[in-house]
Amino acid sequence: MIHVLWRQNKLNVSATLRSSNVSKTLWADYEFLKILAYEAAEKLEFKYIPIKLNLNIRSAHIIP
């Protein structure tokens, strides 16, 4: 789930992951969410603005 809000002169992007394998794939999840945040800013025609990304993981799997 992703929620995008314009607040206090920055784009606040809140993302909730249902689950994530933290030790192996969280980096890819995070990179993908960064791409989505930048694309949302582009679609809203916000250029050169700060983006705050909040990430919640409901079920973090830490499997070596």
N, C-alpha and C positions, 0 to 999 in steps of 0.2 A: 504494500500500500504506500502510495506517495501523496503527500499533501504539500502544495506550493502556495506560499503567502508572501505578499509584499508588505513588510513591516519595518518601520524605523530606517527607511532608506536602504534596505537590503532585502535580498530574496531569501526567505527562510524556506528550506526544503526539509520536510520531515519524512523519513522513510522507515517503514517497519518491515522487517524480514520475518517471515513465519519461522524459518529455521536457517541455520548456516553452519557449515563445517568450518569452524573458526580457524583451526590450524592449517587447513589446506586450501580453502576457497574464499575466505573472507576478503582477501586482497582483490579478487576478481569482482566480487559483489560490490565492493567499495568503488572500484574504478568505473564500473557500469553506472552506479548511482551518480558519480561525478559527471559522466557524460550526459545522463538524463537531466541533471540540474543545469548544465550549460545549455543544453538544447531548449529547456523550458525558458531560460532567460532570453535566448535568441528569439523564440517564438513570440514572447511578450515584448520584444524590441527593447529590452533592457541591456545596454552595453556598458561595460566598464563599471559594473556595480558589484559590491561584495555579495557573496553567496554563502549562507550559513547552512551547513548540512548536518542535520541531527539524525542519528541512526539508532534504531531500537531493534534488538534481536530477541525475539520471543523464546526461541529455543536454540541456544548456542551449543553445538556439538564440538567437544574438544577431544578429538580422536588422533592419537599419534600416528 
